[in-house]
Every structure is written in structure tokens, then in C-alpha cells.
């Protein structure tokens, strides 16, 4: 069963936010240069869990200093490593790099984990197990859980969704503060659950298939459900590394506009294009 733990900070007697499945060494964030091969160990429990760290002043009365990161993808072995699961890949790599342990929760319809950054920002991470087209169901379940158990009402602007994007080439990363789903069924489901288009999304390019006029629709479906070609693996590795670095920066950043400008810079370090 999914449960929240109420802990105390090592300094002072101030009560802290009941956070969810939090196990990260605060001194390690933001180390994101490790190989993406570390994501293979995503579901393994670390032999020695790092100390917990919780955010002060997040009792719902003064406003919650937190975010919810949602990686989009499809569950199951057959979907692992496909283009449509790039959101899952990035969160898996981030969790592995920072020694976070995923917990599978049927009530939340997602795998979840969380941490608190050095600046006191609580970040909950989740991978819906509802399949892409119903991702919003997991989001709604998580919102309800937080509101009922700890009295926190998460705002849409505190949500970041990580998704693949065929309109961008492999290597490009773009942050958008709002906008339509662009035909992405996962984003459409998130939008319906939130009741608004005003939420952050980190779009990561996967390129486009070679279309044939009479099979354009099926070509798209086959393409997003395909794995990356061997010649794309080096660039994929860089994309995941860059996205993890961007997430580490976001966890410490209080100015979203500056974060977006930094990540979106065409010739910046977060882009991997020729």
C-alpha cells in the first residue's frame, strides 16, 4: 500500500512534509553524467539507502514547494526502449543516477519515487502504468492521493511532463510552458485530467518515419513503437544525459523562465544536433 512517512529534520524541531518514497543522498544531486546503462538497474533496491531529506515549510498553509514530473510511455517488456517510451527512459536514468528506488503502486496506477533537492523543492516522479492514451488517469489518482492524505493541492503549473516528439529531430530538446497536445495521445490525456493546457512539458525529439502516402497513419504508429536504430544509440545517450542534466537544474531552480531559456538555447549544451 502506498504510504506517506512523517519525519523530522536533523536540525531543529520543525515538522516536515510527509513525502513519498523518498530516498536520495542530497549531496549527490545533480550528478547526471553517468552512462545511461545505469538505467538497467532502475528497479533494484540499493544495498545502503542514503539518508532522507525533507522540505521545511511545505505543510499546505504557506504553499507547497514542489513539482510532479511525469514520464510518458507504455508499460511492459515489449515497450521497453521504444521511441514512445523516451519519457520513461529519462526518468529511469535520472532515478538510477541518484540512487532512487521505484515503487509500483496499483492504486496510483503508476511507478513512483521522490526526492527533495538541496534548495528544498520536493519532487515526485511517476511513470503511469495505464498505457500512453490513459496517462491522465494516473495523474488524477496522484492528485487525489496528495489532497486526501497530506492536504496538498498540486497546481497544473507544478507539473512537468516528459514526452517524445516527432516534430523534433533526435537530439533536440524543447521546453514549453503550455500549448496543445500536438496530436500526442499521452499529452491529450494529461490535458483532459488537468482541465488546462497550462503545464510544463519537456519535449524530446525522435524524428519522423519515411512516409508512404497511403499508409501515413500506420507509419507513424509503427515508428513511435519501434526501437532506436544502432546508428542512433550514441545520440540517444546524449539526449538522455542532457535531459537528466536539465532536470537536475530544474530541481534547484526557482525561476522557470530562466530554466526554459537555458534549455531551449539553440546552440546551448542541451541540444545535440549537427
C-alpha positions in Angstrom: 0.0 0.0 0.0 1.2 3.4 -0.8 2.0 5.3 2.4 3.5 8.7 3.4 6.1 9.0 6.2 6.3 11.9 8.6 9.9 12.6 9.5 11.8 15.3 11.3 14.8 17.3 10.1 18.1 16.6 11.8 18.3 20.3 12.7 15.5 21.9 14.8 12.1 20.5 15.8 10.2 21.8 12.8 7.8 19.2 11.3 8.2 18.4 7.7 6.1 17.5 4.7 5.1 13.8 4.5 6.8 12.9 1.3 6.5 9.8 -0.8 9.1 7.1 -1.2 12.0 9.5 -0.8 15.5 8.0 -0.8 18.2 10.2 -2.2 21.5 11.4 -0.9 21.1 15.2 -1.1 24.9 15.6 -1.7 24.7 13.7 -4.9 22.2 15.9 -6.8 22.8 16.9 -9.5 25.2 14.3 -10.8 23.9 13.3 -14.2 26.9 12.4 -16.2 26.8 8.6 -15.6 26.1 6.3 -18.5 22.6 5.6 -19.5 23.4 1.9 -19.0 22.8 2.6 -15.3 19.1 2.8 -16.1 19.2 -1.0 -16.3 19.4 -1.1 -12.5 16.3 1.1 -12.2 14.2 -1.3 -10.2 16.9 -2.6 -7.9 17.0 -1.6 -4.3 20.2 0.0 -3.2 22.1 -2.1 -0.6 22.5 1.0 1.6 19.8 3.6 1.4 21.0 7.2 1.6 19.7 9.4 4.4 16.2 11.0 3.9 15.8 14.7 3.4 12.5 16.6 3.6 11.4 20.1 2.7 10.5 22.5 5.5 7.6 24.9 5.3 5.6 22.7 3.0 2.6 22.0 5.2 0.0 23.3 2.7 -0.5 26.6 4.7 2.3 28.5 3.1 2.1 26.8 -0.3 3.8 23.6 -1.4 7.3 24.0 -2.8 7.2 21.0 -5.0 6.8 19.6 -8.5 5.4 16.4 -10.1 7.4 15.0 -13.0 5.6 12.6 -15.3 7.4 10.5 -17.8 5.2 9.2 -20.6 5.4 5.7 -22.0 3.9 2.3 -22.2 4.5 -0.4 -19.6 5.7 -3.9 -20.3 8.8 -5.5 -21.7 7.7 -5.2 -25.3 7.6 -1.4 -25.0 10.9 -1.0 -23.3 13.4 1.0 -25.4 10.9 2.2 -27.9 10.7 5.8 -29.1 7.4 6.4 -27.4 9.0 5.5 -24.1 11.6 8.2 -24.1 10.0 9.9 -21.2 10.3 6.6 -19.2 13.9 6.3 -20.2 14.9 9.7 -19.0 13.3 9.3 -15.6 14.8 5.8 -15.2 18.2 7.2 -15.9 17.7 10.1 -13.5 16.5 7.7 -10.8 19.4 5.3 -11.3 22.0 8.1 -11.3 20.6 9.4 -8.0 20.0 6.1 -6.3 16.2 6.5 -6.2 14.0 3.4 -5.9 10.8 3.0 -7.9 7.7 1.6 -6.2 4.9 0.1 -8.2 1.6 1.3 -6.8 -1.7 -0.1 -8.3 -3.8 2.5 -6.5 -1.9 5.3 -8.1 -1.7 3.4 -11.4 2.0 4.3 -11.6 5.5 3.6 -10.5 6.6 6.4 -8.2 9.5 7.8 -6.3 10.5 11.2 -4.9 13.3 13.3 -3.5 14.0 16.8 -2.1 16.6 19.0 -3.7 19.2 21.0 -1.9 17.0 24.1 -2.3 14.1 22.4 -0.5 12.0 21.6 -3.5 10.1 18.3 -3.2 9.9 16.4 -6.5 7.6 13.5 -7.0 8.4 11.4 -10.1 5.9 9.0 -11.7 5.6 6.6 -14.7 2.0 5.7 -15.4 1.2 2.1 -16.0 -2.1 2.9 -17.7 -0.6 2.9 -21.2 0.0 6.1 -23.0 -3.5 7.0 -24.0 -4.7 6.9 -20.4 -1.8 8.6 -18.7 -4.1 11.2 -17.2 -5.8 8.6 -15.0 -2.5 8.1 -13.1 -2.2 11.9 -12.8 -5.7 12.2 -11.4 -5.1 9.4 -8.9 -1.9 11.0 -7.7 -3.6 14.4 -7.3 -6.4 12.9 -5.3 -4.0 10.9 -3.1 -1.9 14.0 -2.2 -5.0 16.1 -1.4 -6.7 13.4 0.7 -3.6 12.2 2.6 -1.5 15.3 3.2 -3.8 18.2 2.2 -1.8 19.3 -0.7 -3.5 20.5 -3.9 -1.0 20.4 -6.7 -1.4 23.1 -9.3 -1.1 22.4 -13.0 1.9 24.7 -13.3 3.7 22.5 -10.8 3.5 19.6 -13.3 6.3 18.7 -15.8 5.5 16.1 -18.5 8.4 14.4 -20.3 7.4 13.2 -23.8 8.7 12.1 -27.2 8.1 14.4 -30.1 8.1 13.6 -33.8 8.2 17.2 -34.8 11.8 17.5 -33.4 14.8 15.6 -34.7 16.6 13.2 -32.4 18.9 15.3 -30.3 16.6 18.3 -29.9 15.1 19.2 -26.6 12.4 21.9 -26.1 10.6 23.1 -23.1 7.1 24.6 -23.4 5.2 26.2 -20.6 1.8 25.5 -22.2 0.2 24.5 -25.5 -1.9 21.9 -27.3 -1.1 18.2 -27.3 0.0 18.4 -30.9 -1.7 15.1 -31.6 0.2 13.2 -28.8 -2.3 11.0 -27.1 -0.4 10.9 -23.8 -0.4 14.7 -23.6 -4.0 14.8 -24.6 -4.9 12.6 -21.7 -2.8 14.7 -19.3 -4.6 17.8 -20.6 -8.0 16.3 -20.0 -7.1 15.3 -16.5 -5.8 18.7 -15.6 -8.5 20.6 -17.4 -6.0 23.0 -18.9 -3.1 23.3 -21.3 -1.0 25.4 -18.9 1.6 22.9 -17.7 5.2 22.4 -18.4 6.4 19.8 -20.9 9.9 18.7 -21.8 9.7 17.6 -25.5 12.4 15.3 -26.8 12.8 14.7 -30.5 12.6 11.2 -32.0 12.5 12.3 -35.7 10.0 11.1 -38.3 9.5 8.0 -40.3 9.7 7.8 -44.1 6.1 8.2 -45.1 4.2 6.5 -47.9 1.1 8.4 -48.9 -1.4 5.6 -48.4 0.0 4.4 -45.0 0.9 7.7 -43.3 -1.1 6.9 -40.1 0.2 3.4 -39.7 3.7 4.5 -40.4 3.6 6.9 -37.5 2.3 4.3 -35.1 4.9 1.7 -36.2 7.6 4.4 -35.9 6.8 5.5 -32.4 6.5 1.9 -31.2 9.9 1.0 -32.8 13.2 0.9 -31.0 16.1 3.2 -31.9 18.4 2.1 -34.6 22.0 1.1 -33.7 23.3 4.2 -35.5 21.1 6.4 -33.2 22.3 5.0 -29.9 25.1 7.5 -29.4 22.8 10.4 -29.9 20.1 8.8 -27.8 22.6 8.5 -25.0 23.4 12.2 -25.2 19.8 13.2 -25.3 19.1 11.2 -22.1 22.1 12.7 -20.4 21.2 16.2 -21.4 17.6 15.8 -20.3 18.8 14.4 -16.9 21.1 17.4 -16.5 18.2 19.8 -17.4 16.0 18.1 -14.7 18.7 18.5 -12.1 18.9 22.2 -12.9 15.1 22.5 -12.7 15.1 20.8 -9.2 17.4 23.6 -8.0 15.9 26.5 -10.0 13.2 28.8 -8.7 12.9 30.8 -12.0 11.2 28.7 -14.6 11.7 31.3 -17.3 15.5 31.2 -16.9 15.4 27.4 -16.9 13.4 27.3 -20.1 15.7 29.9 -21.8 18.8 27.9 -20.8 17.5 24.6 -22.0 15.9 25.9 -25.3 19.0 27.8 -26.4 19.6 26.6 -30.0 23.4 26.4 -29.6 23.3 25.5 -25.9 24.7 22.4 -24.3 21.3 20.8 -24.1 21.0 20.4 -27.8 22.7 17.6 -29.7 22.3 18.4 -33.4 24.7 18.8 -36.3 
